[in-house]
Amino acid sequence: MAAPLKVSVVSADREVWSGEATMVVARTVEGEMGILAGHEPVLATLATGEVRLTLPGGEKLTADASEGFLSVENDTVTIVAGRADLV
């Protein structure tokens, strides 16, 4: 089993979801980005689209997000969006 990431998805007015995930896939202005534990630090601009989370038990969560950024550092993924909602 892959090591967990600490993930937080935040919209302009509230925290949408936080917890552990084994993988995060998000659409950025550079293209789709997949993040696993041990990923190098990165700061990217989000494009409008899905953020897909794979939880430690294999469950999948999807959020629609737009107008924000994604930050990865020390196995912590923070997604801050102007608008974000769980699908």
C-alpha positions as CSV (number, residue, x, y, z in Angstrom):
1,M,0.0,0.0,0.0
2,A,1.3,3.5,-0.9
3,A,2.1,5.9,1.9
4,P,-0.6,8.4,2.6
5,L,-0.6,12.1,1.7
6,K,-2.2,14.7,3.9
7,V,-4.7,16.5,1.6
8,S,-6.8,19.6,2.1
9,V,-9.3,20.9,-0.5
10,V,-10.4,24.5,0.3
11,S,-12.8,26.8,-1.6
12,A,-13.0,30.6,-1.0
13,D,-15.5,30.2,1.8
14,R,-15.0,26.8,3.4
15,E,-13.0,23.6,3.7
16,V,-14.5,21.1,1.2
17,W,-12.5,18.0,2.3
18,S,-9.4,17.1,4.3
19,G,-7.9,13.8,5.2
20,E,-5.5,11.2,3.9
21,A,-5.2,10.0,0.3
22,T,-2.8,7.7,-1.5
23,M,-3.0,9.6,-4.8
24,V,-4.2,13.0,-6.0
25,V,-4.8,13.9,-9.7
26,A,-5.6,17.5,-10.6
27,R,-5.8,19.5,-13.8
28,T,-3.4,22.4,-13.9
29,V,-2.8,25.0,-16.7
30,E,0.2,22.9,-17.7
31,G,-1.8,19.7,-17.9
32,E,-3.0,16.9,-15.6
33,M,-0.7,16.2,-12.6
34,G,-0.6,13.0,-10.5
35,I,0.8,13.2,-7.0
36,L,2.0,10.3,-4.9
37,A,3.9,10.3,-1.6
38,G,7.5,11.5,-2.0
39,H,6.5,14.0,-4.8
40,E,8.9,16.9,-5.2
41,P,7.7,20.3,-3.9
42,V,5.6,22.1,-6.5
43,L,3.3,25.1,-6.8
44,A,0.9,25.0,-9.8
45,T,-2.1,27.0,-11.1
46,L,-5.3,25.0,-11.2
47,A,-7.3,24.9,-14.4
48,T,-11.1,24.3,-14.2
49,G,-11.8,20.6,-13.8
50,E,-11.7,17.6,-11.6
51,V,-9.5,16.9,-8.6
52,R,-9.5,13.1,-8.1
53,L,-8.5,11.6,-4.8
54,T,-7.8,7.9,-4.1
55,L,-8.3,7.2,-0.4
56,P,-6.2,4.6,1.5
57,G,-9.0,2.0,1.3
58,G,-9.3,2.4,-2.4
59,E,-12.4,4.6,-2.3
60,K,-12.4,7.5,-4.9
61,L,-13.6,11.0,-4.3
62,T,-14.0,13.7,-7.0
63,A,-14.2,17.5,-6.5
64,D,-14.9,20.1,-9.2
65,A,-12.5,23.0,-8.7
66,S,-11.5,26.2,-10.5
67,E,-9.4,29.4,-10.2
68,G,-6.8,28.5,-7.6
69,F,-3.6,26.7,-7.0
70,L,-2.2,23.4,-5.9
71,S,0.8,23.1,-3.5
72,V,2.8,20.0,-2.7
73,E,5.4,19.9,0.1
74,N,6.5,17.2,2.5
75,D,3.7,14.8,1.5
76,T,1.1,17.5,2.1
77,V,-1.2,18.6,-0.7
78,T,-3.1,21.8,-0.4
79,I,-5.7,22.8,-3.1
80,V,-7.1,26.3,-2.8
81,A,-9.8,27.1,-5.3
82,G,-12.1,30.0,-5.8
83,R,-14.8,27.4,-6.2
84,A,-14.7,23.8,-5.2
85,D,-17.5,21.2,-4.5
86,L,-17.5,17.5,-4.0
87,V,-19.2,15.6,-6.9
